[in-house]
């Protein structure tokens, strides 16, 4: 921790330096990814990233002068503004890669509202959870929390942008955990989420693998069948609840809750199964066996794993990666930037990069526990949840242990909206840390 003597401001220098190193490494990697077959386009990308980084640093600095507690006072306005932006995107948004997720302003400059709304949701959730306090152990308040956090998800799915929508879920869960939600409620939510996500993908996996053992799962493609299953569990839950009212036996009440969990999971599974397109399901499941569709949904992952493996211990050096220089790996400056970095700098460089991210997260967790109030701790928890999910999913998908969801890597992946959102999150963390000394 460093203190600026004249102003009395305390800033975590280790955190800020880690941030700057990650941004610098990202810009160099973007430049390297753009050389070779697409030299001119790559040049534009890395220069734009520098402009966005400078803009982000200015925003980062200015945000430090606004007390985060004042942001909480206007949380509902911030949240409403975010929702209005998402609604506006659905009406006038520009379609990019099949999703109407961008708003274009003067000079052709555009931004992605769904990225910035993450910060609005974090501030609003922190404000609500701070106000309810210990009452978060009530199921009613858990449901309200989920509504606040997941309502924007529905609007983002309508764009549709599944990858960005996915990030809001761990933000909600991690903030609920730090708010003191009951363990049984948290586990129930995780089970519901597991059913909702896995069930629509089972039949797709059976089709891709041509497995006769899984052929019966094709029935799950029919939304009506899944809804009938959900209604069955819903009826059983209601029946058990009535029996509990009569007998007052705790075991019957628990059975009612179990059936209710399956009912909720199946309803969400029916919604996702109806919403997700076949190619999206294939992208989410193909990481289990990318060779089943090597020239289609599995192509990106295969090329990514080749790039990571080709790096060896010390890597091929800057501009030496064949996957980037020869253009084999798509989305190399965004989704698969870690693959390019790993090919050029090898295992040792990748280990140091992960250590740098680990240091950033460690300092962020210290900010959670050192916050002067519950509101600040909850904001910090939400930001940490956002960063952690992005890091784990992005790096995981490049090495084949996570589904390919199009989630970028914080402070490294090319993209202005996400970089500025990451700067806002980092600024909130430093903001909270600075003011813990002002008792």
CORSULSUL-V688807 format. One record per backbone hydrogen bond with DSSP energy under -0.5 kcal/mol. NH is the residue of the N-H (numbers start at 1). CO is the residue of the C=O. Records with the same first field share a line. If there is no record, write none. Layout:
NH = CO / CO
This chain:
2 = 11
4 = 9
5 = 3
8 = 4
9 = 4
11 = 2 / 9
13 = 11
16 = 12
17 = 13
18 = 14
19 = 15
20 = 16
21 = 17
22 = 18
23 = 19
24 = 20
25 = 21
26 = 22
27 = 23
28 = 24
29 = 25
30 = 26
31 = 27
32 = 28
33 = 29
34 = 30
35 = 31 / 32
37 = 35 / 325
38 = 35
39 = 36
42 = 34 / 38
43 = 39
44 = 40
45 = 41
46 = 42
47 = 43
48 = 44
49 = 45
50 = 46
51 = 47
52 = 48
53 = 49
54 = 50
55 = 51
56 = 52
57 = 53
58 = 54
59 = 55
60 = 56
61 = 57
62 = 58
63 = 59
64 = 60 / 61
65 = 62
66 = 63
67 = 65
70 = 67
71 = 67
72 = 68
73 = 69
74 = 70 / 71
75 = 72
78 = 74
79 = 75
80 = 76
81 = 77
82 = 78
83 = 79
84 = 80
85 = 81
86 = 82
87 = 83
88 = 84
89 = 85
90 = 86
91 = 87
92 = 88
93 = 89
94 = 102
96 = 94 / 99
99 = 96
100 = 159
101 = 94 / 99
102 = 94
103 = 111
104 = 102
105 = 109
108 = 105
109 = 106
111 = 103
113 = 111
115 = 112
116 = 112
117 = 113
118 = 115
119 = 115 / 116
120 = 116
121 = 117
122 = 118
123 = 119
124 = 120
125 = 121
126 = 122
127 = 123
128 = 124
129 = 125
130 = 126
131 = 127
132 = 128
133 = 129
135 = 132
136 = 133
137 = 134
138 = 135
142 = 138
143 = 139
144 = 140
145 = 141
146 = 142
147 = 143
148 = 144
149 = 145
150 = 146
151 = 147
152 = 148
154 = 150
155 = 151
156 = 152
157 = 153
158 = 154
159 = 156
161 = 156
165 = 161
166 = 162
167 = 163 / 164
168 = 164 / 165
169 = 166
170 = 166
171 = 167
172 = 168
173 = 169
174 = 170
175 = 171
176 = 172
177 = 173
178 = 174
179 = 175
180 = 176 / 177
181 = 176
186 = 182
187 = 183
188 = 184
189 = 185
190 = 186
191 = 187
192 = 188
193 = 189
194 = 190
195 = 191
196 = 192
197 = 193
198 = 194
199 = 195
200 = 196
201 = 198
202 = 198 / 199
203 = 199
205 = 201
206 = 202
207 = 203
208 = 204
209 = 205
210 = 206
211 = 206
212 = 210
215 = 212
217 = 214
218 = 215
219 = 216
220 = 217
221 = 218
222 = 219
223 = 221
226 = 222
227 = 223
228 = 224
229 = 225
230 = 226
231 = 227
232 = 228
233 = 229
234 = 230
235 = 231
236 = 232
237 = 233
238 = 234
239 = 235
240 = 236
241 = 237
242 = 238
243 = 239
244 = 240
245 = 241
246 = 242
247 = 243
248 = 244
253 = 249
254 = 250
255 = 251
256 = 252
257 = 253
258 = 254
259 = 255
260 = 256
261 = 257
262 = 258
263 = 259
264 = 260
265 = 261
266 = 262
267 = 263
268 = 264
269 = 265
270 = 266
271 = 267
272 = 268
273 = 269
274 = 270
275 = 271
276 = 272
280 = 277
281 = 277
282 = 278
283 = 279
284 = 280
285 = 281
286 = 282
288 = 285
289 = 286
292 = 289
293 = 290
294 = 291
296 = 293
298 = 293
299 = 296
302 = 298
303 = 299
304 = 300
305 = 301
306 = 302
307 = 303
308 = 304
309 = 305
310 = 306
311 = 307 / 308
312 = 309
315 = 311
316 = 343
317 = 344
320 = 317
325 = 321
326 = 322
327 = 324
328 = 323
329 = 323
330 = 328
332 = 329
334 = 331
336 = 331
337 = 334
340 = 336
341 = 337
342 = 338
343 = 339
344 = 340
345 = 341
346 = 342
347 = 312
348 = 313
349 = 345
350 = 346
351 = 347
352 = 348
353 = 349
354 = 350
355 = 351
356 = 352
357 = 353
358 = 354
359 = 355
360 = 356
361 = 357
362 = 358
363 = 359
364 = 360
365 = 361
366 = 362
367 = 363
368 = 364
369 = 365
370 = 366
371 = 367 / 368
377 = 373
378 = 374
379 = 375
380 = 376
381 = 377
382 = 378
383 = 379
384 = 380
385 = 381
386 = 382
387 = 383
388 = 384
389 = 385
390 = 386
391 = 387
392 = 388
393 = 389
394 = 390
395 = 391
396 = 392
397 = 393
398 = 394
399 = 395
401 = 396
402 = 396
404 = 283
405 = 403
408 = 406
409 = 334
412 = 409
413 = 409
414 = 333
419 = 415
420 = 416
421 = 417
422 = 418
423 = 419
424 = 420
425 = 421
426 = 422
427 = 423
428 = 424
429 = 425
430 = 426
431 = 427
432 = 428
433 = 429
434 = 430
435 = 431
436 = 433
437 = 434
438 = 435
439 = 437
